[in-house]
Amino acid sequence: MDAVRAAFDAVRRERYLPPPARSRAGSDAPVAIGHGQTNSQPRTVEAMLRLLEVRPGQHVLDLGAGSGWTTALLARLVGPEGCVHGVEIVGALVRFGSDNLRRDAVANADLVHAQPGVLGDPEQSPYDRILVSAEAREIPEALLGQLADPGRMVLPVNGVMTCVDRHDEHDRVTVHGNYRFVPLVHPAP
């Protein structure tokens, strides 16, 4: 079994949904988690994780971590020698996602509230991988500044899944189909 499929088998989606929404966990659709946010469609998350090509031991930023589901999936992929840093702008979701990670004993990941006026978390950078689960209007320079070399970032930009692959100070951008996400919100200063 490949690593992404194994992560999905190990990290049960329903455990990262609010109790009233847990019956929809098996649906291949986004599920509302409150505050205008969603737990992304499993097929979309799988496509993003495969495109991200996470490896054991890597340091990963999960931006727009929401309920913590993608953070837990990424933690599984990086293994005990890696770490995942989840960042979320909605305070209630930070608490919900953090509680979910703690309940599932995900020791190699955390989920924190976005710093005012800061996109991502440059203090923890550079990141080998960056996953953005919200739609940007353009590739954010602030996140490019947090990407390691070599490194890879996957994010939706104007409805198109975009991959930035960095090697030897050169960024190669490729596109991988159309997707819909909630908008990427920059934390107010």
Steps between C-alpha positions, in 0.01 A plus 500: 500500500631845418568757774210734414245216501646373829467848655133519396438156650668599828350848545122471514328809358195478728724564802581842351142608436256664743268234651192603294701463176669167573240300310626674183862386548473232232370747244747613233396860552610796710334509842428822689690527828363840602621858471459493120768229467491144369675170542613446141376229267709184555575457130635858490710449812640178355591676173673781693696258719614298200609818323681620815712180510558508876789286623586363845701740712382818326393827664155599365279808528125433481339839438124513550516196728134528607392190693852351497417217258758595237749574778453144634529351149822693442633392841444140400689558172804666661519232767637536852825656377313781317275779625195689382410854598133584444389863485136613509344847508172412677558475876214255564640267232849522651353367826290236321791385280747497788259294710459255210878458462545456875215246522657297218844525666661664197831582668694636201256779411357816648231745397531866592309822447628714211713791614345843431618634163703186423422241234637159598758492777843627393643437849473124442629513141644384272250227416577207272133492402218754523135401455247782468134398536348833395490677166747780434469762225869456422792304641576681828853639517486463879465123463770477233729661756427212740565219250825304529730430207430233391133527590148473368178694560150401386211745505192601302550827311195653331328162483801310365707258708854634483831341591818698563806277481821667622845370410830690496333839555267445204122466535314295242123552505261238361119482501289193569128548439215714625384499863283710730613608846408756760704821448842540661461767767802695616504554878422860593796688649 
